[in-house]
Amino acid sequence: MNKMDLKEDLHNYLRGARETLVWKLDGLDEYDIRRPLTRTGTNLLGLVKHSAASHFRYFGDVFGRTPD
């Protein structure tokens, strides 16, 4: 497998994960998105924030772009 295949595989995986997360949240109201689902208070909005921050940090490191 060459570098382009790996890059395309990663891109497809991340796109699929984002699309699945959005699909799961589609149609939920504000209460359901923010409602704690675990004893630690984890909610669906928190998962979205975690996913976005992880992607931002990873790609910033990979491409040498640090957040301001």
FILOGU-243791 format. One record per residue (C-alpha): residue in three letters; x, y, z. Coordinates in steps of 0.2 Angstrom, whole numbers, padded with zeros to 4 digits, always signed. Example, Ala and Ser with C-alpha at 12.3 -4.5 7.8 and 13.67 -1.06 7.14 Angstrom:
2
ALA+0062-0022+0039 SER+0068-0005+0036 
***
This chain:
68
MET+0000+0000+0000 ASN+0007+0017-0005 LYS+0006+0033+0004 MET-0008+0040-0006 ASP-0019+0024-0002 LEU-0015+0027+0017 LYS-0020+0045+0015 GLU-0036+0041+0006 ASP-0040+0027+0019 LEU-0038+0039+0033 HIS-0048+0053+0025 ASN-0062+0040+0021 TYR-0062+0034+0039 LEU-0062+0051+0047 ARG-0076+0057+0035 GLY-0086+0041+0039 ALA-0084+0044+0058 ARG-0090+0062+0056 GLU-0105+0058+0045 THR-0110+0044+0057 LEU-0109+0056+0072 VAL-0119+0069+0063 TRP-0132+0056+0058 LYS-0134+0050+0076 LEU-0137+0068+0082 ASP-0149+0073+0067 GLY-0166+0077+0074 LEU-0162+0078+0092 ASP-0167+0093+0102 GLU-0156+0103+0113 TYR-0160+0094+0129 ASP-0156+0077+0121 ILE-0139+0083+0114 ARG-0134+0091+0131 ARG-0142+0077+0143 PRO-0129+0068+0153 LEU-0128+0050+0148 THR-0116+0043+0160 ARG-0112+0045+0179 THR-0097+0056+0174 GLY-0109+0068+0164 THR-0103+0063+0146 ASN-0116+0070+0134 LEU-0117+0069+0115 LEU-0111+0087+0113 GLY-0096+0083+0123 LEU-0092+0069+0110 VAL-0093+0081+0096 LYS-0082+0093+0105 HIS-0069+0079+0109 SER-0069+0073+0091 ALA-0067+0091+0083 ALA-0053+0095+0096 SER-0044+0078+0092 HIS-0045+0081+0073 PHE-0039+0099+0075 ARG-0024+0094+0086 TYR-0019+0079+0076 PHE-0019+0088+0059 GLY-0010+0103+0067 ASP+0004+0092+0073 VAL+0005+0083+0056 PHE+0005+0099+0046 GLY+0015+0109+0058 ARG+0001+0122+0061 THR+0000+0126+0079 PRO-0016+0134+0085 ASP-0016+0152+0090 
***
